């Protein structure tokens, strides 16, 4: 290379011109404040990077489905990635590559929560602070809350990116007792949200069936005429008689 540049310089000098050389450096890889993927992911891959992807596409399993966040990229994960890609106008091939990761980076804050929801919103519903006081460790409860928020983000996007307000999220055991919650309430585990918003409750609960929510309760179910209850249990219990569910 130096020999070629010298020859070019000599030739330019003969013509009365100058040669300018430019050093081209590789573009620095994207580093996200929350989590950075370093390889494409497709069916058959496994690892923590797959699990992190599964958390973020858990809201795209299809009608009545659920995504296991087990770090194994199987057919259900591929289908969920494809639905996520379709939802955001990307090439829908079920392979998580640069375009998919770029969209995920744009959708998450540095604490890994999706941009339209926060840990504070899904916090103790009785005026408390933090995710302690439940049956699980604080870390496990927050992990559940994180997946709940990503599924809420998928629901919000499907409903036209209009606001969903959370009236109740995680409850400590004393808080759950205080509000008269069921002793086995999903709120105790950080897996649930009571939702209000610009949409009708029936619109919310009907759409929630497509976004991995196993527990869906709404108008017509006792005590649920003023909100939509959705949770991420892995089996389906849906009841909103006034909405035809």
C-alpha positions as CSV (number, residue, x, y, z in Angstrom):
1,X,0.0,0.0,0.0
2,X,2.8,2.6,0.8
3,X,4.4,1.8,-2.5
4,X,1.1,2.5,-4.4
5,X,0.6,5.7,-2.6
6,X,4.2,6.8,-3.4
7,X,3.6,6.1,-7.1
8,X,0.3,8.0,-7.1
9,X,2.1,10.9,-5.4
10,X,4.9,10.9,-8.0
11,X,2.3,10.8,-10.8
12,X,0.3,13.7,-9.3
13,X,3.5,15.7,-8.9
14,X,4.2,15.3,-12.6
15,X,0.7,16.8,-13.3
16,X,1.1,19.6,-10.7
17,X,-1.6,18.1,-8.4
18,X,-1.6,17.0,-4.9
19,X,-2.7,13.7,-3.4
20,X,-4.7,13.6,-0.2
21,X,-4.9,10.4,1.8
22,X,-7.7,9.5,4.1
23,X,-7.8,6.9,6.9
24,X,-11.1,5.1,7.1
25,X,-11.9,3.6,10.5
26,X,-14.6,1.0,11.2
27,X,-17.9,2.3,12.7
28,X,-18.0,1.6,16.4
29,X,-20.5,-1.1,17.3
30,X,-23.7,0.1,18.9
31,X,-23.6,-0.1,22.7
32,X,-26.9,0.3,24.4
33,X,-27.3,1.6,28.0
34,X,-29.4,-1.4,29.0
35,X,-28.3,-4.5,27.0
36,X,-26.3,-4.9,23.7
37,X,-26.7,-7.9,21.4
38,X,-23.5,-8.9,19.7
39,X,-24.7,-11.5,17.2
40,X,-27.7,-12.3,15.1
41,X,-30.1,-14.7,16.7
42,X,-32.2,-17.3,14.9
43,X,-33.9,-20.6,15.6
44,X,-31.4,-23.0,17.1
45,X,-29.4,-20.5,19.1
46,X,-29.4,-20.3,22.8
47,X,-28.0,-18.2,25.6
48,X,-28.6,-15.1,27.8
49,X,-28.9,-12.9,24.7
50,X,-31.8,-15.1,23.5
51,X,-33.5,-14.8,26.9
52,X,-33.1,-11.0,26.8
53,X,-34.7,-11.0,23.4
54,X,-37.6,-13.3,24.5
55,X,-38.4,-10.9,27.3
56,X,-38.8,-8.1,24.8
57,X,-40.9,-10.1,22.3
58,X,-43.0,-11.8,24.9
59,X,-45.9,-9.6,23.9
60,X,-46.0,-11.1,20.4
61,X,-46.9,-14.8,20.8
62,X,-50.1,-14.7,18.8
63,X,-53.7,-15.3,20.0
64,X,-53.7,-17.1,23.4
65,X,-50.0,-17.9,23.2
66,X,-47.1,-17.5,25.6
67,X,-43.4,-17.2,25.1
68,X,-41.0,-19.1,27.4
69,X,-38.1,-16.9,28.5
70,X,-35.8,-19.9,28.7
71,X,-32.9,-18.7,26.5
72,X,-33.7,-21.3,23.8
73,X,-34.7,-19.9,20.4
74,X,-37.4,-22.3,19.2
75,X,-40.3,-22.0,16.7
76,X,-42.4,-20.0,19.2
77,X,-39.7,-17.4,19.6
78,X,-39.1,-17.2,15.8
79,X,-42.8,-16.6,15.3
80,X,-42.9,-13.9,18.0
81,X,-39.8,-12.2,16.5
82,X,-41.6,-12.2,13.1
83,X,-44.7,-10.7,14.6
84,X,-42.6,-8.0,16.3
85,X,-40.9,-7.2,13.0
86,X,-44.2,-7.0,11.2
87,X,-45.6,-4.7,13.9
88,X,-42.8,-2.2,13.4
89,X,-42.5,-2.5,9.6
90,X,-39.3,-4.6,9.5
91,X,-38.5,-7.5,7.2
92,X,-40.5,-10.3,8.8
93,X,-38.1,-13.3,8.7
94,X,-38.1,-14.3,12.4
95,X,-34.3,-13.6,12.6
96,X,-33.2,-11.0,15.1
97,X,-30.5,-9.0,13.4
98,X,-29.3,-5.4,13.3
99,X,-32.6,-3.9,12.3
100,X,-34.5,-5.7,15.0
101,X,-32.0,-4.8,17.7
102,X,-32.0,-1.2,16.6
103,X,-35.7,-1.1,17.0
104,X,-35.4,-2.7,20.5
105,X,-32.7,-0.2,21.5
106,X,-35.1,2.6,20.5
107,X,-37.9,1.1,22.5
108,X,-36.0,0.7,25.8
109,X,-34.6,3.0,28.5
110,X,-31.3,2.4,30.2
111,X,-32.9,0.4,33.0
112,X,-34.3,-2.0,30.4
113,X,-37.9,-0.9,30.8
114,X,-39.9,-0.1,27.7
115,X,-40.0,3.7,27.0
116,X,-43.7,4.1,27.8
117,X,-43.7,2.3,31.2
118,X,-41.6,2.5,34.4
119,X,-40.9,0.5,37.5
120,X,-42.5,3.3,39.5
121,X,-45.8,2.9,37.6
122,X,-45.9,-0.8,38.4
123,X,-44.9,-0.3,42.0
124,X,-46.7,-1.0,45.3
125,X,-50.3,0.2,44.9
126,X,-50.7,1.3,48.5
127,X,-48.3,4.2,48.5
128,X,-45.2,2.1,49.2
129,X,-42.0,2.0,47.4
130,X,-40.0,-0.8,45.9
131,X,-40.7,-4.4,45.1
132,X,-40.2,-6.1,48.4
133,X,-42.8,-7.5,50.8
134,X,-44.2,-10.0,48.4
135,X,-43.9,-13.9,48.3
136,X,-40.8,-13.6,45.9
137,X,-37.5,-11.9,46.3
138,X,-37.3,-8.3,45.2
139,X,-35.2,-9.3,42.2
140,X,-37.6,-12.0,41.0
141,X,-40.5,-9.7,41.5
142,X,-38.8,-6.9,39.4
143,X,-38.0,-9.4,36.7
144,X,-41.7,-10.3,36.4
145,X,-42.6,-6.7,36.4
146,X,-40.1,-6.1,33.6
147,X,-41.7,-8.7,31.3
148,X,-45.2,-7.4,32.3
149,X,-44.1,-4.0,31.0
150,X,-42.8,-5.3,27.7
151,X,-46.1,-7.1,27.1
152,X,-47.9,-3.9,28.0
153,X,-45.7,-2.1,25.4
154,X,-46.8,-4.5,22.8
155,X,-50.4,-4.0,23.7
156,X,-50.0,-0.3,23.7
157,X,-48.5,-0.4,20.2
158,X,-51.3,-2.6,18.9
159,X,-53.8,-0.1,20.2
160,X,-52.4,2.7,18.2
161,X,-49.7,3.9,20.6
162,X,-52.2,5.7,22.8
163,X,-51.7,6.0,26.5
164,X,-52.4,3.1,28.9
165,X,-52.5,4.1,32.5
166,X,-51.8,1.6,35.3
167,X,-54.1,2.0,38.3
168,X,-52.4,-0.9,40.2
169,X,-49.4,-3.1,39.7
170,X,-47.2,-4.9,42.2
171,X,-48.7,-5.2,45.7
172,X,-46.9,-6.3,48.9
173,X,-48.7,-8.8,51.0
174,X,-50.0,-6.1,53.5
175,X,-51.1,-3.9,50.5
176,X,-52.9,-6.8,48.8
177,X,-54.7,-7.6,52.1
178,X,-55.6,-3.9,52.5
179,X,-57.3,-3.6,49.1
180,X,-59.0,-7.0,49.5
181,X,-57.0,-8.8,46.8
182,X,-57.2,-12.5,46.4
183,X,-54.6,-14.4,48.5
184,X,-53.0,-15.8,45.3
185,X,-53.3,-12.6,43.3
186,X,-50.8,-12.2,40.5
187,X,-50.3,-8.6,41.8
188,X,-48.2,-10.1,44.6
189,X,-45.7,-11.5,42.1
190,X,-45.2,-8.4,39.9
191,X,-47.0,-10.2,37.1
192,X,-50.1,-8.1,36.8
193,X,-51.4,-4.6,36.0
194,X,-54.8,-3.0,36.3
195,X,-55.2,-0.8,33.2
196,X,-57.3,2.2,32.3
197,X,-56.8,4.6,29.4
198,X,-58.4,6.3,26.4
199,X,-59.7,3.0,25.1
200,X,-62.8,1.2,26.4
201,X,-62.1,-1.7,28.8
202,X,-63.5,-4.1,26.3
203,X,-61.1,-2.9,23.6
204,X,-58.2,-3.4,26.0
205,X,-59.2,-6.9,27.2
206,X,-60.0,-8.1,23.7
207,X,-56.6,-7.0,22.3
208,X,-54.7,-8.4,25.3
209,X,-55.6,-11.9,24.1
210,X,-53.0,-11.5,21.4
211,X,-50.1,-10.3,23.6
212,X,-49.3,-13.1,26.0
213,X,-51.6,-12.2,28.9
214,X,-52.9,-15.3,30.6
215,X,-55.1,-13.6,33.1
216,X,-57.6,-11.2,31.5
217,X,-60.5,-9.9,33.6
218,X,-62.8,-7.0,32.7
219,X,-66.4,-5.7,32.6
220,X,-68.9,-8.2,33.8
221,X,-66.4,-10.1,36.0
222,X,-67.0,-9.3,39.7
223,X,-65.1,-6.2,40.9
224,X,-63.7,-5.4,37.4
225,X,-66.2,-3.0,35.8
226,X,-63.9,0.0,36.3
227,X,-60.6,-1.4,34.9
228,X,-59.1,-4.1,32.8
229,X,-57.0,-6.6,34.8
230,X,-54.2,-8.3,32.8
231,X,-51.5,-10.6,34.0
232,X,-48.7,-12.8,32.5
233,X,-49.6,-16.1,34.1
234,X,-48.7,-18.9,31.6
235,X,-52.2,-20.5,31.5
236,X,-55.3,-18.7,30.2
237,X,-58.1,-17.5,32.5
238,X,-60.2,-14.9,30.6
239,X,-63.5,-13.5,31.8
240,X,-65.1,-10.2,30.8
241,X,-68.7,-11.3,30.1
242,X,-69.9,-7.8,29.2
243,X,-67.3,-7.8,26.4
244,X,-68.2,-11.3,25.1
245,X,-65.2,-12.9,26.7
